[in-house]
Amino acid sequence: MQPTPASFTIGMLIFPRMTQLDFTGPFEVFARVPGAKVHVLWKRSEPVVSDTGLAILPTTTLDDCPDLDLICVPGGPGQIAVMDDEQILTFVREKGERAQFVTSVCTGSLILGAAGLLKGYQAATHWMSRDQLAHFGATPVARRLVVDRNRITGGGVTAGIDFGLYVASLITDEQTARAIQLALEYNPEPPFDSGSPENAGPEAAAAARQRSAAMLGERLAASKRAAQRLGLLASA
């Protein structure tokens, strides 16, 4: 068992039209880690509204954010705008370069990529956008949790809970992470076996892609612009 740190500083970025469960899943775990201080980060202090209308209140502005032991970036449709926001990308890059752990959930890994933090690393993201990781010099991996040195990336949305528990075991120890899992009664028994494209089947996966086609096109264009700025993709 490793000693629990006296303090461990976590910064969780939020932004308009993020997917709230990308954030709230790991937040629920991190908030229960002994010694952890969790900062909920945005440019300003007013509430930030998710893609489904849930308002979340930041606790710390980007300008007031201290050095972080861990930075965590969620995803969601609002990630597309973040990919072109140099203030946020610079913040993520600078905090990530000094952090012990650089992490994300869902398409938050594309933000890490746009900040230049995933070149040469394996990474996960939502299955519909997994191929876009390659634009940032990352190796896409089809798993709910990918660990490559100090880069820890979760797959789509609900993977954030698995991700959070694993990170909690690194910050403290496995016994503490197991106790948090028990407290949360995280013992999933989904009513349907359709939570991955492989299990849902090709027709359902194709229909999901079709419903999201416009958003996926915008996301791909944003990824290509970010990769061009990093010199990882030639201009069209």
Backbone torsions as a table, in degrees:
resi	resn	phi	psi	omega
1	MET	NA	130.3	178.2
2	GLN	-88.9	150.2	-178.6
3	PRO	-67.6	140.8	174.8
4	THR	-71.9	129.7	-179.2
5	PRO	-66.0	148.3	177.3
6	ALA	-62.5	-33.0	176.1
7	SER	-153.5	146.4	178.7
8	PHE	-144.8	120.0	-171.8
9	THR	-98.5	120.3	-178.0
10	ILE	-114.4	132.5	174.2
11	GLY	-116.6	123.5	179.7
12	MET	-115.2	111.4	179.9
13	LEU	-72.5	139.7	169.4
14	ILE	-127.2	162.9	-179.4
15	PHE	-162.2	158.9	-179.2
16	PRO	-57.8	138.4	177.2
17	ARG	65.5	26.3	168.5
18	MET	-73.9	164.3	170.9
19	THR	-86.7	114.6	-168.4
20	GLN	-62.1	-33.0	-177.9
21	LEU	-69.3	-24.5	171.7
22	ASP	-57.3	-34.3	-178.9
23	PHE	-91.7	-50.2	-171.2
24	THR	-70.9	-28.1	177.4
25	GLY	-60.4	-60.5	178.4
26	PRO	-67.7	-30.4	178.2
27	PHE	-59.1	-42.7	-179.1
28	GLU	-59.7	-34.6	176.7
29	VAL	-74.7	-51.5	-175.0
30	PHE	-60.3	-35.8	-178.7
31	ALA	-65.2	-17.4	-179.5
32	ARG	-100.3	1.2	179.9
33	VAL	-78.3	123.1	179.3
34	PRO	-58.0	131.2	177.3
35	GLY	84.6	-5.3	-177.7
36	ALA	-84.8	138.7	172.0
37	LYS	-115.3	118.3	-175.8
38	VAL	-105.3	122.0	175.1
39	HIS	-102.1	128.8	175.4
40	VAL	-98.4	115.8	-161.8
41	LEU	-110.9	134.4	169.2
42	TRP	-155.9	172.8	-176.6
43	LYS	-62.9	-38.3	-175.9
44	ARG	-128.5	176.1	-173.4
45	SER	-97.2	-2.5	179.8
46	GLU	-77.9	162.0	-178.3
47	PRO	-57.7	145.9	176.7
48	VAL	-109.9	130.4	-173.9
49	VAL	-101.1	128.7	-178.2
50	SER	-75.2	177.2	-179.4
51	ASP	-68.0	-17.4	178.2
52	THR	-109.4	10.4	172.0
53	GLY	96.0	4.8	178.2
54	LEU	-82.4	125.6	179.2
55	ALA	-90.8	131.9	-178.9
56	ILE	-124.8	135.0	-175.1
57	LEU	-95.4	120.2	174.4
58	PRO	-64.0	152.7	175.2
59	THR	-105.9	-19.0	-173.7
60	THR	-147.6	134.5	174.9
61	THR	-81.0	162.8	178.6
62	LEU	-59.2	-39.7	-178.4
63	ASP	-65.6	-28.9	-177.0
64	ASP	-97.7	3.7	-175.8
65	CYS	-71.3	130.5	176.4
66	PRO	-77.3	177.8	171.3
67	ASP	-61.6	144.5	-173.8
68	LEU	-113.9	141.5	169.3
69	ASP	-80.5	-29.8	179.6
70	LEU	-144.8	133.2	172.2
71	ILE	-114.2	136.7	-178.8
72	CYS	-129.2	131.7	-176.6
73	VAL	-122.9	122.1	176.1
74	PRO	-84.1	180.0	177.6
75	GLY	-123.8	-155.3	-176.8
76	GLY	120.0	174.0	-177.4
77	PRO	-55.6	-33.5	180.0
78	GLY	-66.2	-13.3	177.1
79	GLN	-60.4	-28.5	-178.0
80	ILE	-61.4	-46.7	179.2
81	ALA	-66.5	-36.4	-180.0
82	VAL	-62.1	-31.7	-178.8
83	MET	-61.1	-22.5	179.1
84	ASP	-107.3	9.7	-177.2
85	ASP	-99.7	98.7	-173.9
86	GLU	-64.9	-29.8	178.1
87	GLN	-61.4	-46.7	-179.0
88	ILE	-70.0	-43.4	-179.8
89	LEU	-61.5	-40.2	177.3
90	THR	-64.4	-42.1	177.8
91	PHE	-59.8	-49.6	-179.2
92	VAL	-61.5	-42.9	-179.6
93	ARG	-62.1	-49.8	-175.7
94	GLU	-67.0	-42.3	178.4
95	LYS	-69.5	-39.3	-179.4
96	GLY	-65.3	-37.3	-179.2
97	GLU	-64.9	-22.9	-179.1
98	ARG	-104.7	-7.9	-174.9
99	ALA	-81.5	154.6	174.8
100	GLN	-71.8	-36.9	179.6
101	PHE	-131.3	135.7	176.8
102	VAL	-116.0	118.2	-167.8
103	THR	-138.4	164.1	178.6
104	SER	-157.9	165.5	172.1
105	VAL	-130.1	139.1	176.6
106	CYS	57.2	-137.3	-176.4
107	THR	-76.6	7.1	168.5
108	GLY	-59.9	-25.2	178.6
109	SER	-66.5	-27.2	175.5
110	LEU	-67.8	-32.5	175.0
111	ILE	-67.1	-43.0	175.2
112	LEU	-58.7	-41.5	178.6
113	GLY	-63.0	-43.6	179.8
114	ALA	-65.2	-25.3	176.6
115	ALA	-84.2	0.5	177.9
116	GLY	81.2	22.5	-172.7
117	LEU	-104.7	3.4	-176.9
118	LEU	-120.1	2.0	-179.3
119	LYS	-62.3	124.3	179.9
120	GLY	84.9	8.8	-179.0
121	TYR	-115.6	150.3	166.4
122	GLN	-78.8	148.6	-178.1
123	ALA	-156.8	158.5	175.9
124	ALA	-113.8	161.1	171.1
125	THR	-163.8	-174.6	177.1
126	HIS	-61.1	143.0	-172.5
127	TRP	-59.9	-32.0	-177.7
128	MET	-73.2	-16.0	-177.7
129	SER	-121.4	11.9	-173.4
130	ARG	-59.2	-38.6	-176.4
131	ASP	-65.1	-21.5	-177.8
132	GLN	-71.0	-18.2	177.6
133	LEU	-60.4	-30.5	-177.8
134	ALA	-63.2	-25.2	178.8
135	HIS	-63.6	-20.7	-176.4
136	PHE	-105.5	17.5	178.9
137	GLY	75.4	13.9	178.3
138	ALA	-95.7	159.7	175.6
139	THR	-101.8	111.9	-179.6
140	PRO	-68.0	137.4	179.4
141	VAL	-130.2	132.2	-177.2
142	ALA	-88.2	71.6	175.9
143	ARG	-139.3	160.8	178.5
144	ARG	-74.4	-22.3	-179.5
145	LEU	-145.4	127.4	178.3
146	VAL	-126.1	127.7	178.9
147	VAL	-118.7	120.6	176.9
148	ASP	-135.4	100.9	-173.6
149	ARG	56.2	-122.2	-177.6
150	ASN	-98.2	11.2	173.5
151	ARG	-95.7	121.6	-178.8
152	ILE	-126.9	115.7	-175.0
153	THR	-124.8	135.8	177.5
154	GLY	-99.3	154.2	176.3
155	GLY	-74.9	-150.2	-172.0
156	GLY	-72.7	128.5	164.5
157	VAL	47.3	-85.8	-173.9
158	THR	-66.5	-18.6	176.8
159	ALA	-62.3	-16.4	179.8
160	GLY	-61.0	-27.5	178.1
161	ILE	-72.9	-46.2	175.3
162	ASP	-56.9	-47.4	178.3
163	PHE	-55.4	-49.3	-177.3
164	GLY	-61.0	-41.6	-179.7
165	LEU	-66.8	-39.4	177.9
166	TYR	-64.1	-45.2	179.4
167	VAL	-62.2	-39.3	177.9
168	ALA	-59.2	-35.5	179.0
169	SER	-68.6	-28.8	177.6
170	LEU	-76.7	-39.5	-179.1
171	ILE	-68.0	-38.8	-177.1
172	THR	-116.7	-93.9	177.9
173	ASP	-166.3	169.8	-176.3
174	GLU	-63.5	-37.7	-179.0
175	GLN	-60.2	-43.3	179.4
176	THR	-65.7	-43.0	178.9
177	ALA	-62.9	-40.4	177.3
178	ARG	-62.9	-38.6	178.9
179	ALA	-65.1	-38.7	176.5
180	ILE	-64.9	-43.2	178.8
181	GLN	-59.4	-41.5	178.9
182	LEU	-66.3	-42.3	178.9
183	ALA	-60.9	-35.2	178.5
184	LEU	-82.5	-7.8	-173.7
185	GLU	49.4	47.3	178.6
186	TYR	-82.1	94.1	-175.3
187	ASN	-143.6	65.0	-166.5
188	PRO	-64.3	136.2	172.8
189	GLU	-135.7	76.7	-174.6
190	PRO	-62.1	144.5	-178.6
191	PRO	-70.3	-18.8	-178.5
192	PHE	-132.1	148.4	178.4
193	ASP	-98.5	64.4	-176.2
194	SER	-135.8	27.7	-174.5
195	GLY	-88.4	6.4	175.3
196	SER	-142.1	156.3	178.9
197	PRO	-62.2	-31.4	179.2
198	GLU	-66.0	-43.5	-178.8
199	ASN	-77.2	-35.2	-178.8
200	ALA	-71.0	-30.7	179.3
201	GLY	100.4	157.6	-173.4
202	PRO	-62.8	-35.5	-178.9
203	GLU	-66.9	-45.3	178.9
204	ALA	-65.4	-39.5	179.1
205	ALA	-65.3	-42.1	178.6
206	ALA	-64.1	-39.8	178.4
207	ALA	-64.7	-39.4	178.1
208	ALA	-63.6	-42.8	177.3
209	ARG	-62.7	-40.2	-179.3
210	GLN	-64.4	-41.5	178.7
211	ARG	-63.4	-29.6	-176.8
212	SER	-103.5	12.9	-170.8
213	ALA	-58.4	-44.5	-177.6
214	ALA	-63.9	-45.9	179.8
215	MET	-64.3	-41.1	179.9
216	LEU	-65.0	-35.1	175.9
217	GLY	-65.2	-41.0	177.4
218	GLU	-65.3	-39.2	179.6
219	ARG	-65.2	-43.1	179.7
220	LEU	-63.3	-41.8	178.2
221	ALA	-62.3	-40.9	178.4
222	ALA	-66.0	-38.7	178.0
223	SER	-64.0	-42.0	-179.9
224	LYS	-66.3	-39.3	177.3
225	ARG	-62.4	-43.7	-179.7
226	ALA	-65.2	-41.3	179.2
227	ALA	-64.5	-36.7	177.1
228	GLN	-64.6	-41.6	178.9
229	ARG	-62.6	-32.3	179.3
230	LEU	-82.9	-4.2	-177.7
231	GLY	75.2	20.1	-179.0
232	LEU	-98.2	-7.7	-179.1
233	LEU	-144.0	130.3	180.0
234	ALA	-66.8	146.0	177.0
235	SER	-65.1	143.9	180.0
236	ALA	-69.7	NA	NA
